[in-house]
Amino acid sequence: MSQEIQRLQELVDGSGYIVFFGGAGVSTESGIPDFRSTDGLYHQQWRYPPEEILSHSFFYRDPEEFYRFYRAKLVCPDVRPNAAHRKLAELERAGKLRAVITQNIDGLHQAAGSRCVLELHGTTRRCYCTKCGAPCPTERVDFGQGVPRCEHCGGLVRPDVVLYGEGLSQDVLSQAVHHLRRADLLIVGGTSLAVYPAAGLIDYFRGRHLVLLNRDATSRDSQAELVIRQPIGQVLGQIRVNMPQGENYAD
C-alpha cells in the first residue's frame, strides 16, 4: 500500500461522516465514456454538438435526433458497477459513508447497493410522459424505435435527466448541502469540477479533510489535503472497511 493510499485509509478510519462527490470518472472503469476527455462524447462528431442535442430546447425541437444520440451514447445496458461503486456501498453499510452525491445518470451506485444517492443530473433509469407525468418503462425508451410516446395519453416521453437549460432539483440540492455541511471527510472523485452549479456545492463543505481522486488536475487541488491521480476503482478498492461487530458483507 502506497503512502497516499495509507493516508486515505487513515482518514477513512478516523472519520464518522464521509460524503463522496463524484463525476463521470467514477464510471469510466465500468466502460461508460466520460464527456470531456480527449476521447469523450464531446470530442466525437455528430450533426450537432452534444451539448446542443442534450438541451431542453433541442429535445422538444427534434426529439427524433435526440433519441438517436441518446440510444447510441447514453444507453449502456451491459455495464456493471466497478470497485469504486462497490466500495462506496460497503462504506455506507459500515455506517461510515452518509451520502453519495453524483453528477452521473447511470444508476450504478444504486446497482452496487448504495441507498443514499443524490443524483444531481437525474437518471436514465426513469422515464416519464411530459404531458400527463405517467412513468414509462425504460426498456421501451432505451430499445424502442423512433420517438417514444405515452401509452395513456400519447404525450412525448423523456428520460428523467436534467438537460442543458434546465435547473437542478431543489430538493436534491438541499439534501446535498445538508450532508456536505455535516461531513468531516469529503472525497471528490472522477470530476473536473468544471460543471456548475454542481461543482459549486463543495463550497458548503466545512469539514477538516478534503481528498481529490482524479486523473487530471482540478481548480481545487491546492485546497485538498490529499490528491491521488490514479483510477478511482484501483484506489478505493484498496481501502479496508471495518464492519460493525456481527456484520459480514462481501465486497
N, C-alpha and C positions, 0 to 999 in steps of 0.2 A: 504494500500500500504506500503510495507516494505521500510526501509531506502535505500536499494540497488536499488529498482525499482524507488523510488523517485529521487535518484541521476541520474539514467539513464534518467528519464523524463526531469530533468533539463538540462542535456547535449543535449538531442534531441531538446528541446525548444530553447536552446541558439546557436544551430549550423545551418549553412546555406548550408553546402556542406557535406552531410553524404554519406559515402560509406560503403556498407556491403560486407564482405568477408566470404563466408560460405562453409561448407562441408557437409558430409553425415548426421550429426546430425540434420540438418535442416529438413530433410525429414523423419526421423525415426518416428515422430509423425503422419506422413501420412501412416505409415505401411511399409515403404521401409527399409529393414535391412541395417545397415552400414557394412563396410568391416572389420574393425579392432577391434571391441569389442569382448568380450569373446564368444558372440553368433552370431557374424557376419559371412560374407561369407568366410573369410579367416580361420575360425576355423571349417568349415564343411568338410566332407570327399567327395572327388571326385577322379577319377582315376589319375588326375594330379592336382598340386596346382593351385588355381585360378589365381595367378599371371602368371603362365605359359600359362594357357588356354587363358587369356586375353592379350596375347602378339602378336606382329606383326608376328613373325616367326611362332607361333603356328597356327594363323588364316589361313595362306597360306599352312601350312603343313597338317593340319587336320581340315578343315572348318566344317565337319560334327560334330565333337566333340565340336568345338567352339559353334556352334549353339544349340547343345543340352544343354550346360551350359547357354548360353545367354538367351534362351527362358525360361529356368527353373528359373533363378535367376535375370535377369536384365529386363525382360519384366513384367511390373506391370500395367496392363490395368485399374484396378479398383481404383487406388489411386487418391486422390484429394488433392489440396493444403490445408495446415493447417493454424492455426492462424498466424504463423510466416510469411509464404508466403503472406498471405492477408495483414498483417500489413505493410510489406515492400512495397507492391504495393500501399497501401494507403499513405505511406510516400512519395513515388515518385510522386503521383498525387498532393500532397500538395506542391511540389517543394522543399522538404527537402532532400530527398534521390536522389543522382545523378546517382548511378550505383550499381548494384548487381554483384559481382564477385563470381562465383560459381565453385566449383570442381564437382558438381553433374551433371548428364547426364539425369535427369528425366523430364526436361521441366516444372516442377511445378511452378517455378517463373513466367513464361510466362502465364501459365494457370490461375494464380491468378491475372494477369493483369499488371505485371511489363513489361516495354518496354526496358529499358537499362539493359540487362542481358548479361554479358560476360562469356561464357561457356568455361572455361579453358580446359576441357577434352571432349568437344564436346557434342553431344546429341543423345539419342536413337530415337528422333522424326524425324530424317532424315536418309535416306539410299541412297546409290548411287552405280553405277557399277564401279568396279575397272578398267575396260577395256576402256569403252567409256565415263564414267563420268555421264551418264544419271541418273536422280533421279529415285528411285524405291519406290512404296507405302510401307509405314512401316507396314501396315496390312499384306501384303503378306510375309514380312520378319518375323514379330513377330509371326504370327499364321500359317504360312505355314509348310510344311513338308520338311525335308532334307535341302540341301544347296540351297538357292535362287539364281536364275540366271537371268540375264538381258533379258527382253523381246525383246530388239532391237538387241543385238549382242551376247547374250549367255554368257557374262562375269560374273565373280563372283561378287555378290552383298555383300556389307558390311554396317554396321551401321556407321554413321558419328561420331564416338567416337575416342578418342586418345588411342591407345593400348600401352601397355608396349613396349618400344623400339622405339617409335615414338616421335617426337618433338611436342611441343605445337605450336599452330598457332602464328606466329609473329605478325599478325595484332591484334589478341585478347590480346596478352601480351602488345602490345604498347598502346592499349586503356585502359587496366587495370592500367598501370603505369601513364598514363595521369590523370586518376581520383584520384588515390592514392596520387599523388603529390599535388593535389589541395584540398583534403579533410581536413576539420577541425575536423571531428569526424569519426573515423574508428571503426565500430562494427564488431568484428570477432566472428562467431558463428558456433558451431557444427563441429569443425575440430580440430584434434590433432596437426595440424601444423607440421606434420611429413613427408608429401609428397612433395618432391622438384622436379622441380623448383617452383611449385605453391606457397608453403609456404614462399619462399624467397621474394615473391612480397611485403609482408607487410613492408619490409625494405625501400620501396620507400615512405612510409607514413611519412610526416613531420609535421603533424598537432599536435594540443595540446592534444587531448583526444583519448585514446585507450581503448576500452571496450572489454572484453572477456566473451562470454557466452558459456560455455562448461561444461559438467558434470564431466570431468576429468581434472587434471592439465595439463598444457602445458609448453613448454620451454619459453614462452613469458609472463607468468603470472606476473613476477616481473616487467615487463615494463608497465603493464597496470594500468591505473588509477582506473579501476573498474573491478572486476572479480565476475561473478554471476554463481553459479553452480546449475542451475535449468533448466528444459526443456525450450528450446528457445520459443516455442509457448506460453507457460504459461507466460514467461517474456514479450515478445513483445506484447502479447495480452492485457496487462495491460497499455500499453503506449497510451496516448491520442494524437490525431493528430488534430491540428488546421488547418482546410482547409482555403484557400483564401476566402475572402468575396464573397458571391454569389455562391460558390461551395457547393455541398452537395453530398457526396459519402457515400454509405453504407460500413461498414467494411466487 
